[in-house]
Amino acid sequence: MTDVTDRPLIGVTRAHVRASGSDNGEPVTSVTIRHGAVLALDLGTSAGWALRSPDGHISTGTVSLKHTRYDGGGMRYLRFRRWLEQLDLDAGPIEAIYFEEVRRHAGTDAAHVYGGLLGILTAWCEETLVAYQGVPVGTIKRFITGKGNADKAAVIAAVQAKGFAPADDNEADAIAILLWAIETRGGVR
């Protein structure tokens, strides 16, 4: 069974079937699972990302979501949504997204930006039937460094020891999240 975009339904619920227009009242009994890309995100004004494509290749980077003086308040969120859509077209289909789940921010502006990006991300995932999961900061740091309260430099060093060359701590965090998702199968192991 596929949804209206011919994307196989993964983790099918009755709500997903209704949303796809395929609900005929009968129980869902079989699902075709196709492996797609896995995306890891460190949400923020300079968002880190790491993507494992369906063929296993890993790409990483950062995307700037800073607003210019001519942008309205919502432009960073529209740019983020367009970036997600384009990434899904270019490297997808995206099967799952893992993101850094932040519970405490140093400043109010950072909290507002994170909340807005998280809202766009979760809405896009629900709309496109992409699985998503937040990963607590301590879990990521403990996985990559062995210490749940490691600093940014330790995370960067640990990611470099795995053979990556992150440009900054945002990219390093995204790589660590992706490696955690791959190794633990999204926290199952």
Backbone bond lengths (Angstrom), bond angles and torsions (degrees), N, CA, C in turn:
res aa  C-N    CA-C-N  psi(-1)  N-CA   C-N-CA  omega(-1)  CA-C   N-CA-C  phi
1 M - - - 1.445 - - 1.521 108.41 -
2 T 1.309 116.70 137.12 1.450 121.06 177.67 1.513 108.92 -124.92
3 D 1.338 115.22 162.50 1.460 118.01 176.41 1.522 108.69 -85.32
4 V 1.321 116.61 -172.43 1.458 120.79 -175.15 1.518 113.76 -66.32
5 T 1.328 118.04 -14.75 1.461 120.37 178.44 1.524 111.62 -100.79
6 D 1.319 116.80 14.41 1.466 123.57 -177.36 1.514 112.91 64.50
7 R 1.313 118.29 19.26 1.457 122.33 175.35 1.522 106.99 -89.81
8 P 1.339 118.53 127.40 1.459 119.26 178.84 1.525 110.90 -60.20
9 L 1.314 115.13 139.80 1.453 119.65 178.69 1.515 109.68 -77.42
10 I 1.311 116.16 130.53 1.460 122.33 -179.91 1.513 106.95 -118.54
11 G 1.333 117.64 129.78 1.457 120.42 -177.96 1.516 109.97 65.49
12 V 1.314 116.98 53.15 1.453 122.50 -172.79 1.524 111.52 -69.04
13 T 1.315 115.30 132.37 1.459 122.10 170.65 1.519 106.66 -121.96
14 R 1.311 116.45 167.08 1.461 119.77 178.05 1.529 109.86 -58.39
15 A 1.335 117.49 -36.43 1.463 120.61 179.35 1.529 110.99 -62.35
16 H 1.345 117.36 -41.01 1.462 119.78 177.83 1.523 110.88 -63.09
17 V 1.325 116.51 -40.58 1.466 120.02 -179.32 1.526 109.67 -65.19
18 R 1.339 117.12 -43.52 1.464 120.34 177.90 1.527 110.80 -61.55
19 A 1.335 116.18 -43.07 1.461 120.58 -178.79 1.518 111.57 -63.27
20 S 1.328 117.08 -30.91 1.457 120.02 -179.20 1.525 112.14 -82.83
21 G 1.339 117.32 -7.51 1.458 120.35 -179.61 1.510 113.29 80.59
22 S 1.340 117.47 12.37 1.458 121.54 -176.74 1.521 113.18 -101.97
23 D 1.315 118.87 9.33 1.460 121.24 -174.79 1.522 110.27 -77.71
24 N 1.320 115.42 110.42 1.458 119.77 175.55 1.526 110.77 -110.97
25 G 1.340 116.69 12.60 1.455 120.87 177.13 1.516 114.54 89.37
26 E 1.338 117.21 -11.64 1.460 119.90 -179.20 1.523 109.54 -89.73
27 P 1.354 116.73 151.99 1.466 118.94 179.71 1.531 111.96 -63.75
28 V 1.313 115.46 146.68 1.461 121.29 175.57 1.522 106.80 -78.39
29 T 1.330 117.37 121.10 1.464 119.82 -175.58 1.514 114.26 -114.24
30 S 1.322 119.01 -24.61 1.453 118.03 179.42 1.516 110.06 -140.81
31 V 1.300 114.04 145.34 1.452 121.30 -178.75 1.518 108.16 -136.45
32 T 1.305 115.95 135.45 1.458 120.71 173.98 1.515 107.60 -91.81
33 I 1.318 116.80 125.11 1.453 120.16 179.01 1.516 108.58 -108.24
34 R 1.309 115.21 120.70 1.456 122.12 177.10 1.519 106.75 -111.36
35 H 1.308 116.63 135.33 1.456 119.62 -179.52 1.514 109.51 -80.55
36 G 1.310 114.45 127.09 1.453 120.93 178.71 1.505 110.15 -116.37
37 A 1.298 115.27 -162.73 1.457 121.88 179.82 1.523 110.20 -77.96
38 V 1.328 115.21 152.35 1.460 122.16 175.41 1.527 106.63 -117.61
39 L 1.335 115.65 127.54 1.460 121.94 -176.73 1.520 109.64 -115.71
40 A 1.331 116.34 135.41 1.459 122.28 174.84 1.524 107.90 -118.47
41 L 1.345 116.30 136.60 1.460 121.12 -175.97 1.512 112.23 -130.88
42 D 1.330 114.93 141.33 1.455 122.83 167.66 1.526 104.31 -112.66
43 L 1.328 116.16 97.38 1.454 121.80 -172.63 1.528 112.25 -70.23
44 G 1.311 115.93 137.11 1.451 121.86 177.65 1.508 110.18 168.47
45 T 1.325 116.74 -178.45 1.457 121.67 -179.96 1.524 110.85 -59.28
46 S 1.326 116.68 -37.59 1.458 122.17 171.09 1.529 104.93 -113.34
47 A 1.320 116.03 91.90 1.463 121.51 -172.42 1.530 111.06 -83.75
48 G 1.321 115.99 126.08 1.456 120.47 175.09 1.517 109.27 -84.50
49 W 1.322 116.64 145.46 1.460 120.33 177.83 1.527 110.39 -142.25
50 A 1.319 114.72 150.29 1.464 122.16 174.26 1.523 106.53 -142.91
51 L 1.316 116.36 133.55 1.462 121.59 -174.86 1.518 110.32 -129.70
52 R 1.330 116.01 127.02 1.466 119.95 169.94 1.512 106.37 -101.44
53 S 1.330 116.10 116.87 1.460 121.04 -178.54 1.528 109.81 -74.98
54 P 1.324 117.95 166.05 1.466 120.48 179.82 1.529 113.86 -56.10
55 D 1.344 117.16 -26.28 1.467 119.33 179.33 1.533 112.72 -88.07
56 G 1.345 117.88 2.63 1.460 121.80 175.85 1.516 115.33 96.56
57 H 1.328 118.21 -6.63 1.467 121.85 179.46 1.525 109.50 -71.27
58 I 1.331 117.16 137.38 1.459 121.85 179.31 1.526 109.83 -109.38
59 S 1.335 115.70 126.84 1.462 123.47 175.70 1.520 107.25 -118.86
60 T 1.326 116.89 145.64 1.463 120.71 -179.03 1.516 110.55 -139.39
61 G 1.319 115.81 163.72 1.455 120.11 176.73 1.511 111.28 171.46
62 T 1.322 114.82 -167.36 1.460 121.59 174.33 1.522 107.68 -131.99
63 V 1.307 114.97 153.63 1.459 120.88 175.12 1.527 106.79 -126.01
64 S 1.329 116.07 128.56 1.461 121.15 -179.23 1.524 109.88 -84.25
65 L 1.322 114.94 124.40 1.463 120.91 178.00 1.531 110.48 -115.01
66 K 1.329 115.53 26.94 1.458 120.32 176.89 1.525 109.05 -70.07
67 H 1.298 116.04 145.91 1.456 118.84 177.20 1.526 109.10 -95.74
68 T 1.316 114.87 151.48 1.453 119.84 176.10 1.527 108.44 -93.58
69 R 1.285 116.44 171.92 1.467 119.33 -178.31 1.523 112.38 -67.68
70 Y 1.334 117.35 -15.09 1.463 121.01 -179.63 1.531 112.63 -97.70
71 D 1.323 117.62 -5.03 1.462 121.36 -178.82 1.515 111.49 -80.45
72 G 1.317 115.58 145.38 1.453 120.79 169.24 1.524 108.27 -76.26
73 G 1.317 116.40 170.96 1.461 121.45 -175.93 1.516 115.50 -61.28
74 G 1.327 117.72 -25.09 1.456 120.08 -176.30 1.513 115.54 -98.75
75 M 1.326 117.66 1.25 1.463 119.44 -174.93 1.523 113.54 -64.05
76 R 1.343 118.11 -36.82 1.468 119.06 179.54 1.530 110.39 -61.17
77 Y 1.333 117.00 -34.79 1.455 121.37 -178.30 1.527 111.30 -74.48
78 L 1.330 116.17 -37.00 1.465 119.17 174.68 1.525 111.11 -65.91
79 R 1.346 116.64 -41.36 1.472 120.06 177.38 1.537 110.63 -61.83
80 F 1.346 116.94 -40.50 1.462 120.93 179.48 1.528 110.35 -63.70
81 R 1.324 117.08 -44.42 1.459 120.27 179.20 1.534 110.90 -62.49
82 R 1.346 116.45 -44.49 1.475 119.63 178.19 1.525 111.28 -62.40
83 W 1.338 116.70 -38.33 1.456 121.12 178.19 1.533 110.08 -62.44
84 L 1.341 117.14 -45.12 1.474 120.67 177.66 1.529 111.07 -60.08
85 E 1.321 116.92 -46.52 1.459 121.38 -179.22 1.518 111.21 -60.97
86 Q 1.343 116.86 -43.40 1.461 120.32 -179.61 1.523 111.34 -67.63
87 L 1.335 117.16 -39.62 1.460 121.09 177.66 1.524 110.60 -62.87
88 D 1.327 116.89 -40.36 1.459 121.46 177.92 1.527 110.80 -62.78
89 L 1.317 117.20 -38.67 1.472 121.02 177.86 1.525 111.72 -70.72
90 D 1.334 116.50 -44.75 1.464 121.09 -174.22 1.522 113.37 -75.39
91 A 1.311 117.98 -41.03 1.471 121.44 -171.98 1.514 113.07 -118.74
92 G 1.280 117.90 -1.74 1.463 121.98 -171.13 1.492 113.82 -89.65
93 P 1.280 115.42 -164.11 1.451 123.17 10.93 1.532 110.70 -74.01
94 I 1.331 115.39 146.64 1.459 120.00 176.41 1.524 107.96 -77.46
95 E 1.316 115.47 126.71 1.470 122.19 -178.25 1.523 111.27 -90.21
96 A 1.339 116.57 -40.63 1.458 120.76 -176.41 1.518 109.77 -151.83
97 I 1.331 114.99 149.10 1.458 121.55 176.97 1.522 108.38 -126.73
98 Y 1.325 115.55 129.93 1.466 122.34 175.72 1.525 106.71 -115.44
99 F 1.311 117.29 136.34 1.459 120.36 -178.27 1.517 109.97 -136.25
100 E 1.328 114.71 155.25 1.455 121.11 178.16 1.526 108.80 -70.49
101 E 1.314 115.86 120.85 1.460 121.85 -179.07 1.524 108.92 -93.32
102 V 1.317 115.53 103.58 1.457 121.52 -176.74 1.522 109.15 -96.68
103 R 1.315 115.91 129.56 1.464 121.23 179.81 1.525 112.69 -104.97
104 R 1.332 116.82 -14.24 1.457 120.28 -177.73 1.525 108.94 -142.82
105 H 1.307 116.72 132.20 1.468 121.51 179.69 1.516 110.15 -117.48
106 A 1.322 114.75 151.12 1.470 120.44 179.61 1.524 111.37 -71.01
107 G 1.315 117.55 -30.33 1.461 119.86 -176.98 1.513 112.40 -141.05
108 T 1.318 115.14 161.88 1.462 121.65 -179.14 1.522 111.69 -64.82
109 D 1.332 118.07 -43.09 1.468 120.68 -179.43 1.523 111.31 -60.53
110 A 1.331 117.01 -43.71 1.467 120.77 179.03 1.528 110.48 -61.58
111 A 1.315 117.00 -39.27 1.467 121.05 179.21 1.527 110.59 -65.53
112 H 1.315 117.15 -40.59 1.463 120.52 179.41 1.528 111.27 -66.17
113 V 1.320 116.69 -44.65 1.469 120.49 178.81 1.523 109.90 -61.94
114 Y 1.330 117.65 -47.68 1.466 121.71 179.61 1.534 110.24 -58.23
115 G 1.322 116.35 -47.36 1.469 120.09 -179.20 1.516 112.47 -60.89
116 G 1.333 116.66 -41.36 1.460 120.29 178.48 1.516 112.28 -65.45
117 L 1.328 116.21 -44.72 1.472 120.18 179.28 1.524 110.68 -65.40
118 L 1.328 116.86 -39.54 1.463 120.63 178.30 1.527 110.77 -63.79
119 G 1.325 117.10 -39.58 1.463 120.90 176.94 1.525 111.87 -62.18
120 I 1.323 116.73 -44.68 1.469 121.08 178.34 1.533 109.82 -64.07
121 L 1.331 116.72 -45.24 1.463 121.05 -178.58 1.524 111.47 -60.70
122 T 1.322 117.52 -50.73 1.470 119.81 -176.10 1.528 111.13 -67.60
123 A 1.335 117.37 -37.72 1.467 119.34 177.65 1.529 110.44 -64.63
124 W 1.343 116.92 -42.82 1.466 120.25 179.28 1.531 110.57 -63.27
125 C 1.322 116.63 -41.86 1.466 120.33 179.05 1.524 111.34 -63.75
126 E 1.318 117.36 -42.92 1.469 120.57 178.13 1.522 110.42 -63.15
127 E 1.318 116.40 -43.35 1.463 121.83 -177.51 1.523 111.78 -65.44
128 T 1.328 117.25 -37.51 1.461 121.22 -176.32 1.528 112.65 -100.12
129 L 1.331 116.99 4.65 1.464 123.26 178.46 1.525 112.84 60.36
130 V 1.335 115.42 40.82 1.460 121.69 176.21 1.530 107.64 -99.39
131 A 1.323 116.95 131.10 1.460 121.34 177.91 1.527 109.28 -68.01
132 Y 1.334 117.04 143.13 1.460 120.58 178.47 1.518 109.65 -143.21
133 Q 1.335 114.64 151.71 1.465 120.26 -177.98 1.515 109.71 -153.48
134 G 1.323 116.00 133.00 1.447 121.62 173.00 1.516 109.78 -84.73
135 V 1.320 116.39 143.12 1.463 121.97 179.15 1.526 107.32 -121.23
136 P 1.340 118.05 121.11 1.468 119.84 -178.74 1.529 112.34 -58.73
137 V 1.327 115.10 146.34 1.467 122.01 -178.25 1.530 111.19 -54.77
138 G 1.336 117.15 -46.38 1.466 121.11 -179.31 1.516 112.98 -61.03
139 T 1.316 117.05 -36.33 1.467 121.43 178.14 1.525 110.82 -63.97
140 I 1.323 116.11 -43.28 1.467 120.84 179.95 1.526 110.34 -64.47
141 K 1.334 116.04 -48.21 1.471 120.11 -178.20 1.525 111.25 -64.20
142 R 1.322 117.52 -41.26 1.466 121.28 179.31 1.525 110.51 -64.40
143 F 1.334 116.53 -39.42 1.461 120.42 179.48 1.529 111.43 -63.94
144 I 1.322 117.05 -48.28 1.468 120.14 -171.55 1.519 113.10 -83.75
145 T 1.357 118.42 -30.83 1.470 120.41 -176.33 1.524 113.60 -114.48
146 G 1.332 117.00 -16.90 1.462 120.22 -175.06 1.520 112.38 88.08
147 K 1.321 116.68 -0.26 1.460 121.69 -177.75 1.536 109.02 -134.56
148 G 1.323 117.68 122.25 1.457 122.53 -174.52 1.508 115.62 -69.98
149 N 1.335 117.66 -15.68 1.464 119.68 178.81 1.528 111.63 -118.59
150 A 1.325 116.18 31.97 1.472 121.42 179.91 1.531 110.41 -63.11
151 D 1.318 116.51 150.55 1.463 120.06 178.38 1.532 110.44 -85.12
152 K 1.323 115.70 175.19 1.464 121.27 -176.91 1.523 112.26 -60.41
153 A 1.327 117.15 -40.23 1.464 120.80 -179.28 1.523 111.39 -62.58
154 A 1.333 117.47 -38.18 1.466 121.04 179.45 1.527 110.86 -67.31
155 V 1.333 116.83 -38.93 1.471 120.29 177.98 1.530 109.64 -65.23
156 I 1.327 117.13 -44.82 1.469 120.38 178.56 1.523 110.20 -60.31
157 A 1.324 117.77 -45.44 1.468 121.60 -179.68 1.533 111.23 -62.28
158 A 1.321 116.88 -41.16 1.469 120.54 -179.78 1.527 111.32 -66.17
159 V 1.328 116.56 -38.83 1.464 120.41 178.09 1.530 109.92 -68.68
160 Q 1.327 117.35 -39.39 1.468 120.69 176.79 1.524 110.54 -62.97
161 A 1.330 117.47 -36.61 1.468 121.47 178.82 1.525 111.42 -64.79
162 K 1.332 116.98 -22.33 1.474 121.53 177.87 1.525 111.70 -86.25
163 G 1.352 116.88 0.34 1.462 120.37 175.60 1.515 115.38 100.82
164 F 1.319 118.24 8.95 1.460 121.69 179.33 1.527 109.87 -101.55
165 A 1.329 116.30 160.90 1.464 121.37 178.84 1.529 109.21 -128.00
166 P 1.343 117.40 74.61 1.471 119.25 -178.11 1.523 111.60 -67.65
167 A 1.326 115.98 142.78 1.459 121.65 179.20 1.521 111.65 -75.20
168 D 1.327 116.80 -28.77 1.469 120.65 -179.28 1.529 109.97 -157.18
169 D 1.323 115.71 -177.77 1.468 120.23 -177.55 1.529 112.43 -68.12
170 N 1.318 118.50 -26.82 1.464 121.01 178.42 1.526 110.89 -66.99
171 E 1.311 116.38 -45.19 1.467 120.89 177.59 1.528 110.04 -66.63
172 A 1.328 117.66 -39.57 1.467 121.38 178.40 1.519 110.83 -61.87
173 D 1.334 117.23 -42.64 1.466 120.69 177.88 1.526 111.11 -61.20
174 A 1.338 116.93 -43.90 1.460 120.94 -179.98 1.530 110.95 -63.17
175 I 1.319 117.56 -40.66 1.470 121.17 177.56 1.522 109.73 -63.56
176 A 1.325 117.01 -43.75 1.468 120.64 179.09 1.520 111.01 -61.64
177 I 1.327 117.50 -40.45 1.470 120.99 178.08 1.521 110.21 -63.78
178 L 1.334 117.10 -43.96 1.462 120.40 179.60 1.527 110.86 -62.90
179 L 1.326 117.47 -45.71 1.467 120.27 178.88 1.525 110.88 -61.78
180 W 1.332 117.50 -38.99 1.471 121.72 176.27 1.533 109.46 -61.34
181 A 1.337 116.96 -47.42 1.467 121.09 -178.07 1.523 111.70 -62.11
182 I 1.327 116.54 -40.22 1.464 120.41 -179.80 1.520 110.45 -68.41
183 E 1.339 116.63 -49.24 1.457 120.27 -175.35 1.532 113.75 -69.35
184 T 1.335 116.52 -37.27 1.469 119.39 -177.10 1.522 112.30 -97.86
185 R 1.327 116.29 1.75 1.467 121.96 -175.73 1.537 110.51 55.08
186 G 1.310 115.49 44.67 1.451 121.52 178.89 1.511 113.67 77.25
187 G 1.326 116.73 27.53 1.460 121.37 177.88 1.505 113.95 94.04
188 V 1.342 117.96 3.07 1.462 121.90 -179.18 1.517 111.02 -72.73
189 R 1.328 117.41 -34.89 1.474 121.21 179.89 1.497 110.73 -97.15
